[in-house]
Amino acid sequence: MRDWLLYLIIAGVLAFAASSWWGVRRLKAKHTRSAVWEETHRPGLGRQKVAVVMNPIKAKSAEARVLISNACRAAGWDPPRFFDTTAADPGFSQARQAVDYGADVVLVGGGDGTVRVVAAVLAGTDIAMGLIPLGTGNLLARNVHLDVSDLQGSVQTALFGHQRFIDTARMRVENSRTAESAEHLFLVIAGIGMDAEVIGDTHDGLKKAVGWLAYTEAGVRHLPGRRKKVSISLDGQAEQTRKIRSVLFANCGLIPGGIDFIPQAMIDDGMLDVVVMSPRSAIGWLAMYWKIVLKHKRTLPVMTYYRSGKITIRCAEPMPTQIDGDPSGEATKVTVQVAPGSLLVRVKEGTEAG
């Protein structure tokens, strides 16, 4: 029985890798949606003051710096002002310095963590954020349809592209055992449960070697875990009790590998798509996997969807959480709330938000 289960899991992992590779090839043609908030628009500025928050340890950061400087020079603008992140400060003070500088647009050169930190400072302002994807996942860049492999194209879009407002969300994490609490902004997907366990247990060396596929290896190791009882409240309604493996809060649904994990999630509709996953066995996980890959609309008892502007989850024992692929601590209570149309982002002309 154990051998059969192991073979089934391995087959699922291989199928996931193969279909994800195919998804990358098919993504550009199939991943389109209608915008909700507004069409893209030009910045309406002649000369722009450009600030750049850059993670200098990223592999292509030096190349990005040259491309940005050259593009500003060719446009006849003032030289861009660069603010490098450090191990002690991942971008909070740098983003504030960019705002104080009076930047019309703040370019973010780095991975998902740097983008999230800068977005936390720019949210609620009219200062545009331009994306220079230099990370492994580059989740927001994918969800606004940037080609994350085209550095030159990303620079051109960040400086000269159109722009649109998108939603952001915040997750408050509270741990009654330690009396600790924190609040984090996220842009794509946050979660509590197994997804956070997998992210926290993924080997850094493997991630550098094979990128997002490293999460598959950690995922297989965590499949046998047990379900945990939580209470869930949507938009202040009465709590419902569920046994879950993971709950995801999606602002948008596209993840690396071309997988549209939550196709109905839209980045500008003022709502979060909540996915409650409660499989008991590997069979349940495989059923969920095929639903996602094949995009079939059949309902599964182990995978339920809700839409809400505010979600509260309570659990008796601390559970791990994550925001946009980064661990965000253990919690006995999480409160997640969307902020509609709160961040201005540079995109390609005519880009529809996911």
C-alpha positions in Angstrom: 0.0 0.0 0.0 2.8 2.4 0.9 4.7 1.6 -2.3 1.5 2.3 -4.3 1.0 5.6 -2.6 4.6 6.6 -3.2 4.3 5.8 -6.9 1.1 7.8 -7.1 2.7 10.8 -5.5 5.8 10.6 -7.7 3.5 10.3 -10.8 1.6 13.4 -9.7 4.9 15.4 -9.2 6.1 14.4 -12.6 2.8 15.3 -14.2 2.9 18.7 -12.4 6.3 19.5 -13.7 5.4 18.5 -17.3 2.1 20.3 -17.3 3.7 23.4 -15.7 6.3 23.5 -18.5 3.5 23.2 -21.1 1.6 25.9 -19.2 4.6 28.3 -19.6 4.4 27.7 -23.4 0.6 28.2 -23.5 0.3 31.0 -20.9 0.6 34.0 -23.2 -2.2 32.8 -25.4 -4.6 31.6 -22.8 -4.2 33.9 -19.8 -6.5 36.9 -20.6 -9.1 38.6 -18.5 -11.2 41.7 -18.6 -10.3 44.6 -16.4 -12.7 45.7 -13.7 -11.5 49.1 -12.4 -10.3 51.0 -15.5 -8.4 50.8 -18.7 -4.6 51.5 -18.6 -3.7 55.2 -19.1 -0.6 57.2 -19.8 1.2 58.9 -16.9 0.7 62.3 -18.6 4.2 63.4 -17.6 6.8 64.9 -19.9 9.9 64.7 -17.8 9.9 62.2 -14.9 11.9 62.1 -11.7 12.9 58.4 -11.4 14.0 56.6 -8.3 15.1 53.0 -8.1 15.0 50.7 -5.1 17.5 48.0 -6.0 18.5 44.8 -4.4 22.3 44.9 -5.4 22.9 41.1 -4.8 20.6 40.0 -7.5 22.3 38.5 -10.5 21.2 41.1 -13.1 21.1 44.1 -10.8 24.2 45.7 -12.5 22.8 45.2 -15.9 19.5 46.6 -14.9 21.2 49.7 -13.4 22.9 50.4 -16.7 19.7 49.9 -18.7 17.7 52.3 -16.5 20.4 55.0 -16.5 20.8 54.8 -20.3 17.1 55.0 -20.9 16.7 58.1 -18.7 19.6 59.7 -20.5 18.2 59.0 -23.9 14.9 60.5 -22.8 16.6 63.7 -21.7 15.6 63.2 -18.0 17.6 63.7 -14.9 19.8 60.7 -13.9 17.8 58.2 -11.8 18.4 58.2 -8.1 19.4 54.7 -6.8 18.7 53.5 -3.3 20.2 50.1 -2.6 18.6 47.7 -0.1 20.7 46.0 2.6 20.5 42.9 4.7 19.3 45.0 7.6 16.8 47.0 5.6 15.0 45.2 2.7 13.7 48.5 1.3 11.4 50.3 3.7 13.7 53.3 4.3 14.9 53.3 0.7 11.3 53.5 -0.5 10.6 56.4 1.9 13.7 58.2 0.6 12.5 57.8 -2.9 9.2 59.4 -1.9 11.0 62.2 -0.1 13.1 62.7 -3.3 9.8 63.6 -5.1 9.9 60.7 -7.5 7.2 60.4 -10.1 7.9 56.7 -10.4 9.8 54.3 -8.2 11.3 51.3 -10.0 11.8 48.1 -8.0 14.7 45.9 -9.0 14.6 42.7 -7.0 12.4 39.7 -6.1 9.0 39.4 -4.6 10.1 40.5 -1.1 11.6 43.8 -2.4 8.5 44.5 -4.4 6.2 43.9 -1.4 8.2 46.2 0.9 8.2 49.1 -1.6 4.5 48.5 -2.4 3.8 48.9 1.4 5.3 52.4 1.2 3.7 53.5 -2.1 0.2 52.1 -1.4 -2.3 54.9 -1.0 -0.2 57.4 -2.9 -0.3 58.5 -6.6 3.4 57.5 -7.1 3.7 54.8 -9.7 5.7 51.6 -9.1 7.6 50.1 -12.0 8.7 46.5 -11.9 12.2 45.3 -12.8 11.8 41.5 -12.0 15.1 40.1 -10.8 13.9 37.3 -8.5 12.9 33.6 -8.8 9.1 33.9 -8.6 8.4 37.5 -9.7 4.7 36.9 -8.9 3.3 40.4 -9.3 5.2 40.9 -12.6 3.6 37.7 -14.0 0.2 38.8 -12.9 0.4 42.1 -14.8 1.7 40.2 -17.8 5.3 41.3 -17.9 7.8 39.0 -19.6 10.0 38.3 -16.6 12.8 37.1 -18.9 12.9 40.4 -20.9 14.9 42.8 -18.7 15.1 45.5 -21.4 11.4 45.3 -22.0 10.6 45.5 -18.3 12.8 48.7 -18.1 10.9 50.2 -21.0 7.5 49.4 -19.5 8.5 50.7 -16.0 9.7 54.1 -17.5 7.5 54.7 -20.5 4.6 52.3 -20.2 1.0 52.9 -19.2 -0.3 52.5 -15.7 -3.3 51.3 -13.7 -4.5 51.0 -10.1 -4.5 47.5 -8.5 -5.6 46.1 -5.2 -3.3 45.3 -2.3 -4.1 43.4 0.9 -2.9 43.2 4.4 -2.6 40.3 6.7 -2.4 40.8 10.5 -0.7 37.8 12.2 -1.3 37.3 15.9 0.2 34.6 18.2 -1.5 34.2 21.5 1.2 31.8 22.7 4.0 34.3 22.3 2.0 37.6 22.5 3.6 38.6 19.2 1.8 40.3 16.3 2.7 41.9 13.0 1.0 43.2 9.9 2.2 42.6 6.4 1.1 43.9 3.0 0.9 41.3 0.2 0.1 41.6 -3.5 -0.5 38.1 -4.8 -1.3 35.2 -2.4 -1.0 34.8 1.3 -1.9 31.7 3.3 -1.9 29.7 6.5 -1.2 26.0 6.9 0.5 23.6 4.6 1.4 26.1 1.9 3.4 28.1 4.5 5.0 24.8 5.8 6.2 24.0 2.3 7.6 27.5 1.8 9.4 27.5 5.1 10.9 24.0 4.5 12.1 24.5 0.9 15.9 24.1 0.6 17.5 27.4 -0.4 20.2 25.6 -2.4 17.6 23.6 -4.4 15.7 26.8 -5.0 18.8 28.4 -6.5 19.4 25.4 -8.6 15.9 24.7 -10.0 13.9 27.7 -9.1 10.2 27.3 -8.3 10.3 23.5 -8.8 12.1 23.3 -5.5 8.7 23.8 -3.8 7.5 20.6 -5.4 10.1 18.5 -3.4 9.1 20.1 -0.2 5.4 19.7 -1.0 5.7 16.0 -1.4 7.4 15.7 2.0 4.5 17.6 3.6 1.6 15.7 2.0 1.1 13.2 4.8 0.3 15.9 7.5 -2.9 16.0 9.5 -5.8 18.4 9.1 -6.3 21.1 11.8 -9.5 22.7 13.1 -9.9 26.4 12.5 -12.8 28.9 12.6 -13.4 31.1 9.6 -15.3 34.3 9.4 -16.0 36.2 6.2 -16.9 39.9 6.2 -17.8 39.8 9.9 -20.4 37.0 9.4 -20.8 34.1 11.9 -17.8 31.9 12.2 -17.8 28.4 10.7 -15.6 25.6 11.9 -13.5 23.6 9.4 -10.7 21.1 9.4 -8.2 22.3 6.9 -4.7 21.7 5.6 -4.4 25.1 4.1 -6.3 28.4 3.5 -5.2 30.7 0.8 -6.1 34.4 0.3 -5.6 35.4 -3.3 -5.5 38.9 -4.7 -4.6 37.3 -8.1 -3.9 33.7 -9.1 -1.1 33.2 -11.5 2.0 31.4 -10.1 5.3 30.3 -11.6 5.1 27.5 -14.1 2.2 29.0 -16.0 -0.3 27.6 -13.5 -3.4 29.8 -13.0 -4.0 28.5 -9.5 -7.1 30.5 -8.9 -8.5 31.5 -12.3 -11.3 33.6 -10.9 -9.0 35.8 -8.8 -8.7 39.3 -10.2 -6.2 41.9 -9.1 -8.5 44.9 -9.4 -12.0 43.7 -8.3 -11.8 44.9 -4.7 -12.2 41.3 -3.4 -10.1 38.4 -2.2 -10.6 34.9 -3.4 -10.4 32.5 -0.4 -9.5 28.8 -1.0 -10.0 26.3 1.8 -8.2 23.1 1.2 -9.0 20.1 3.3 -7.8 16.8 1.7 -7.4 13.8 3.9 -5.1 11.8 1.7 -2.9 11.8 -1.4 -6.0 11.1 -3.5 -7.5 14.3 -2.4 -4.4 16.3 -3.3 -4.3 14.7 -6.7 -8.0 15.5 -7.3 -7.2 19.1 -6.4 -4.2 19.2 -8.7 -6.1 17.9 -11.7 -8.9 20.4 -11.1 -6.4 23.2 -11.2 -4.4 22.0 -14.2 -7.5 21.0 -16.3 -9.5 24.0 -15.1 -12.6 22.0 -14.7 -15.6 23.6 -12.9 -16.7 20.5 -11.0 -16.8 21.2 -7.3 -14.6 19.2 -4.9 -15.5 18.7 -1.2 -11.9 19.1 -0.3 -11.4 22.4 -2.1 -14.0 25.2 -1.5 -13.9 28.8 -2.8 -15.3 32.0 -1.2 -15.0 35.7 -2.1 -14.6 38.3 0.7 -13.2 41.7 1.5 -12.2 40.7 5.0 -11.4 37.2 6.5 -10.6 36.2 10.0 -9.2 32.8 10.9 -8.7 31.5 14.5 -6.9 28.3 15.5 -6.2 26.6 18.8 -2.5 25.9 18.1 -0.1 28.2 16.2 0.1 27.5 12.4 2.7 28.9 10.0 1.7 31.7 7.6 3.2 33.1 4.4 2.9 36.2 2.2 3.8 36.1 -1.5 6.1 33.1 -1.0 7.9 34.3 2.2 7.3 33.0 5.7 5.5 35.5 8.0 5.5 33.7 11.3 3.1 31.4 13.2 -0.3 32.6 14.2 -3.3 31.6 16.3 -5.3 34.3 14.5 -5.0 36.0 11.1 -7.0 38.9 9.8 -6.8 39.6 6.1 -8.4 42.6 4.4 -8.2 44.0 0.9 -7.5 47.6 0.0 -9.2 48.3 -3.4 -7.3 50.2 -6.0 -4.6 51.3 -3.6 -1.4 50.8 -5.7 -0.5 52.5 -9.0 1.6 50.1 -11.2 3.3 50.6 -14.6 2.1 48.1 -17.2 2.2 47.6 -20.9 -0.3 49.5 -23.0 -3.7 47.9 -23.0 -2.7 45.2 -20.4 -5.7 43.6 -18.7 -5.3 42.9 -15.1 -5.4 39.3 -13.9 
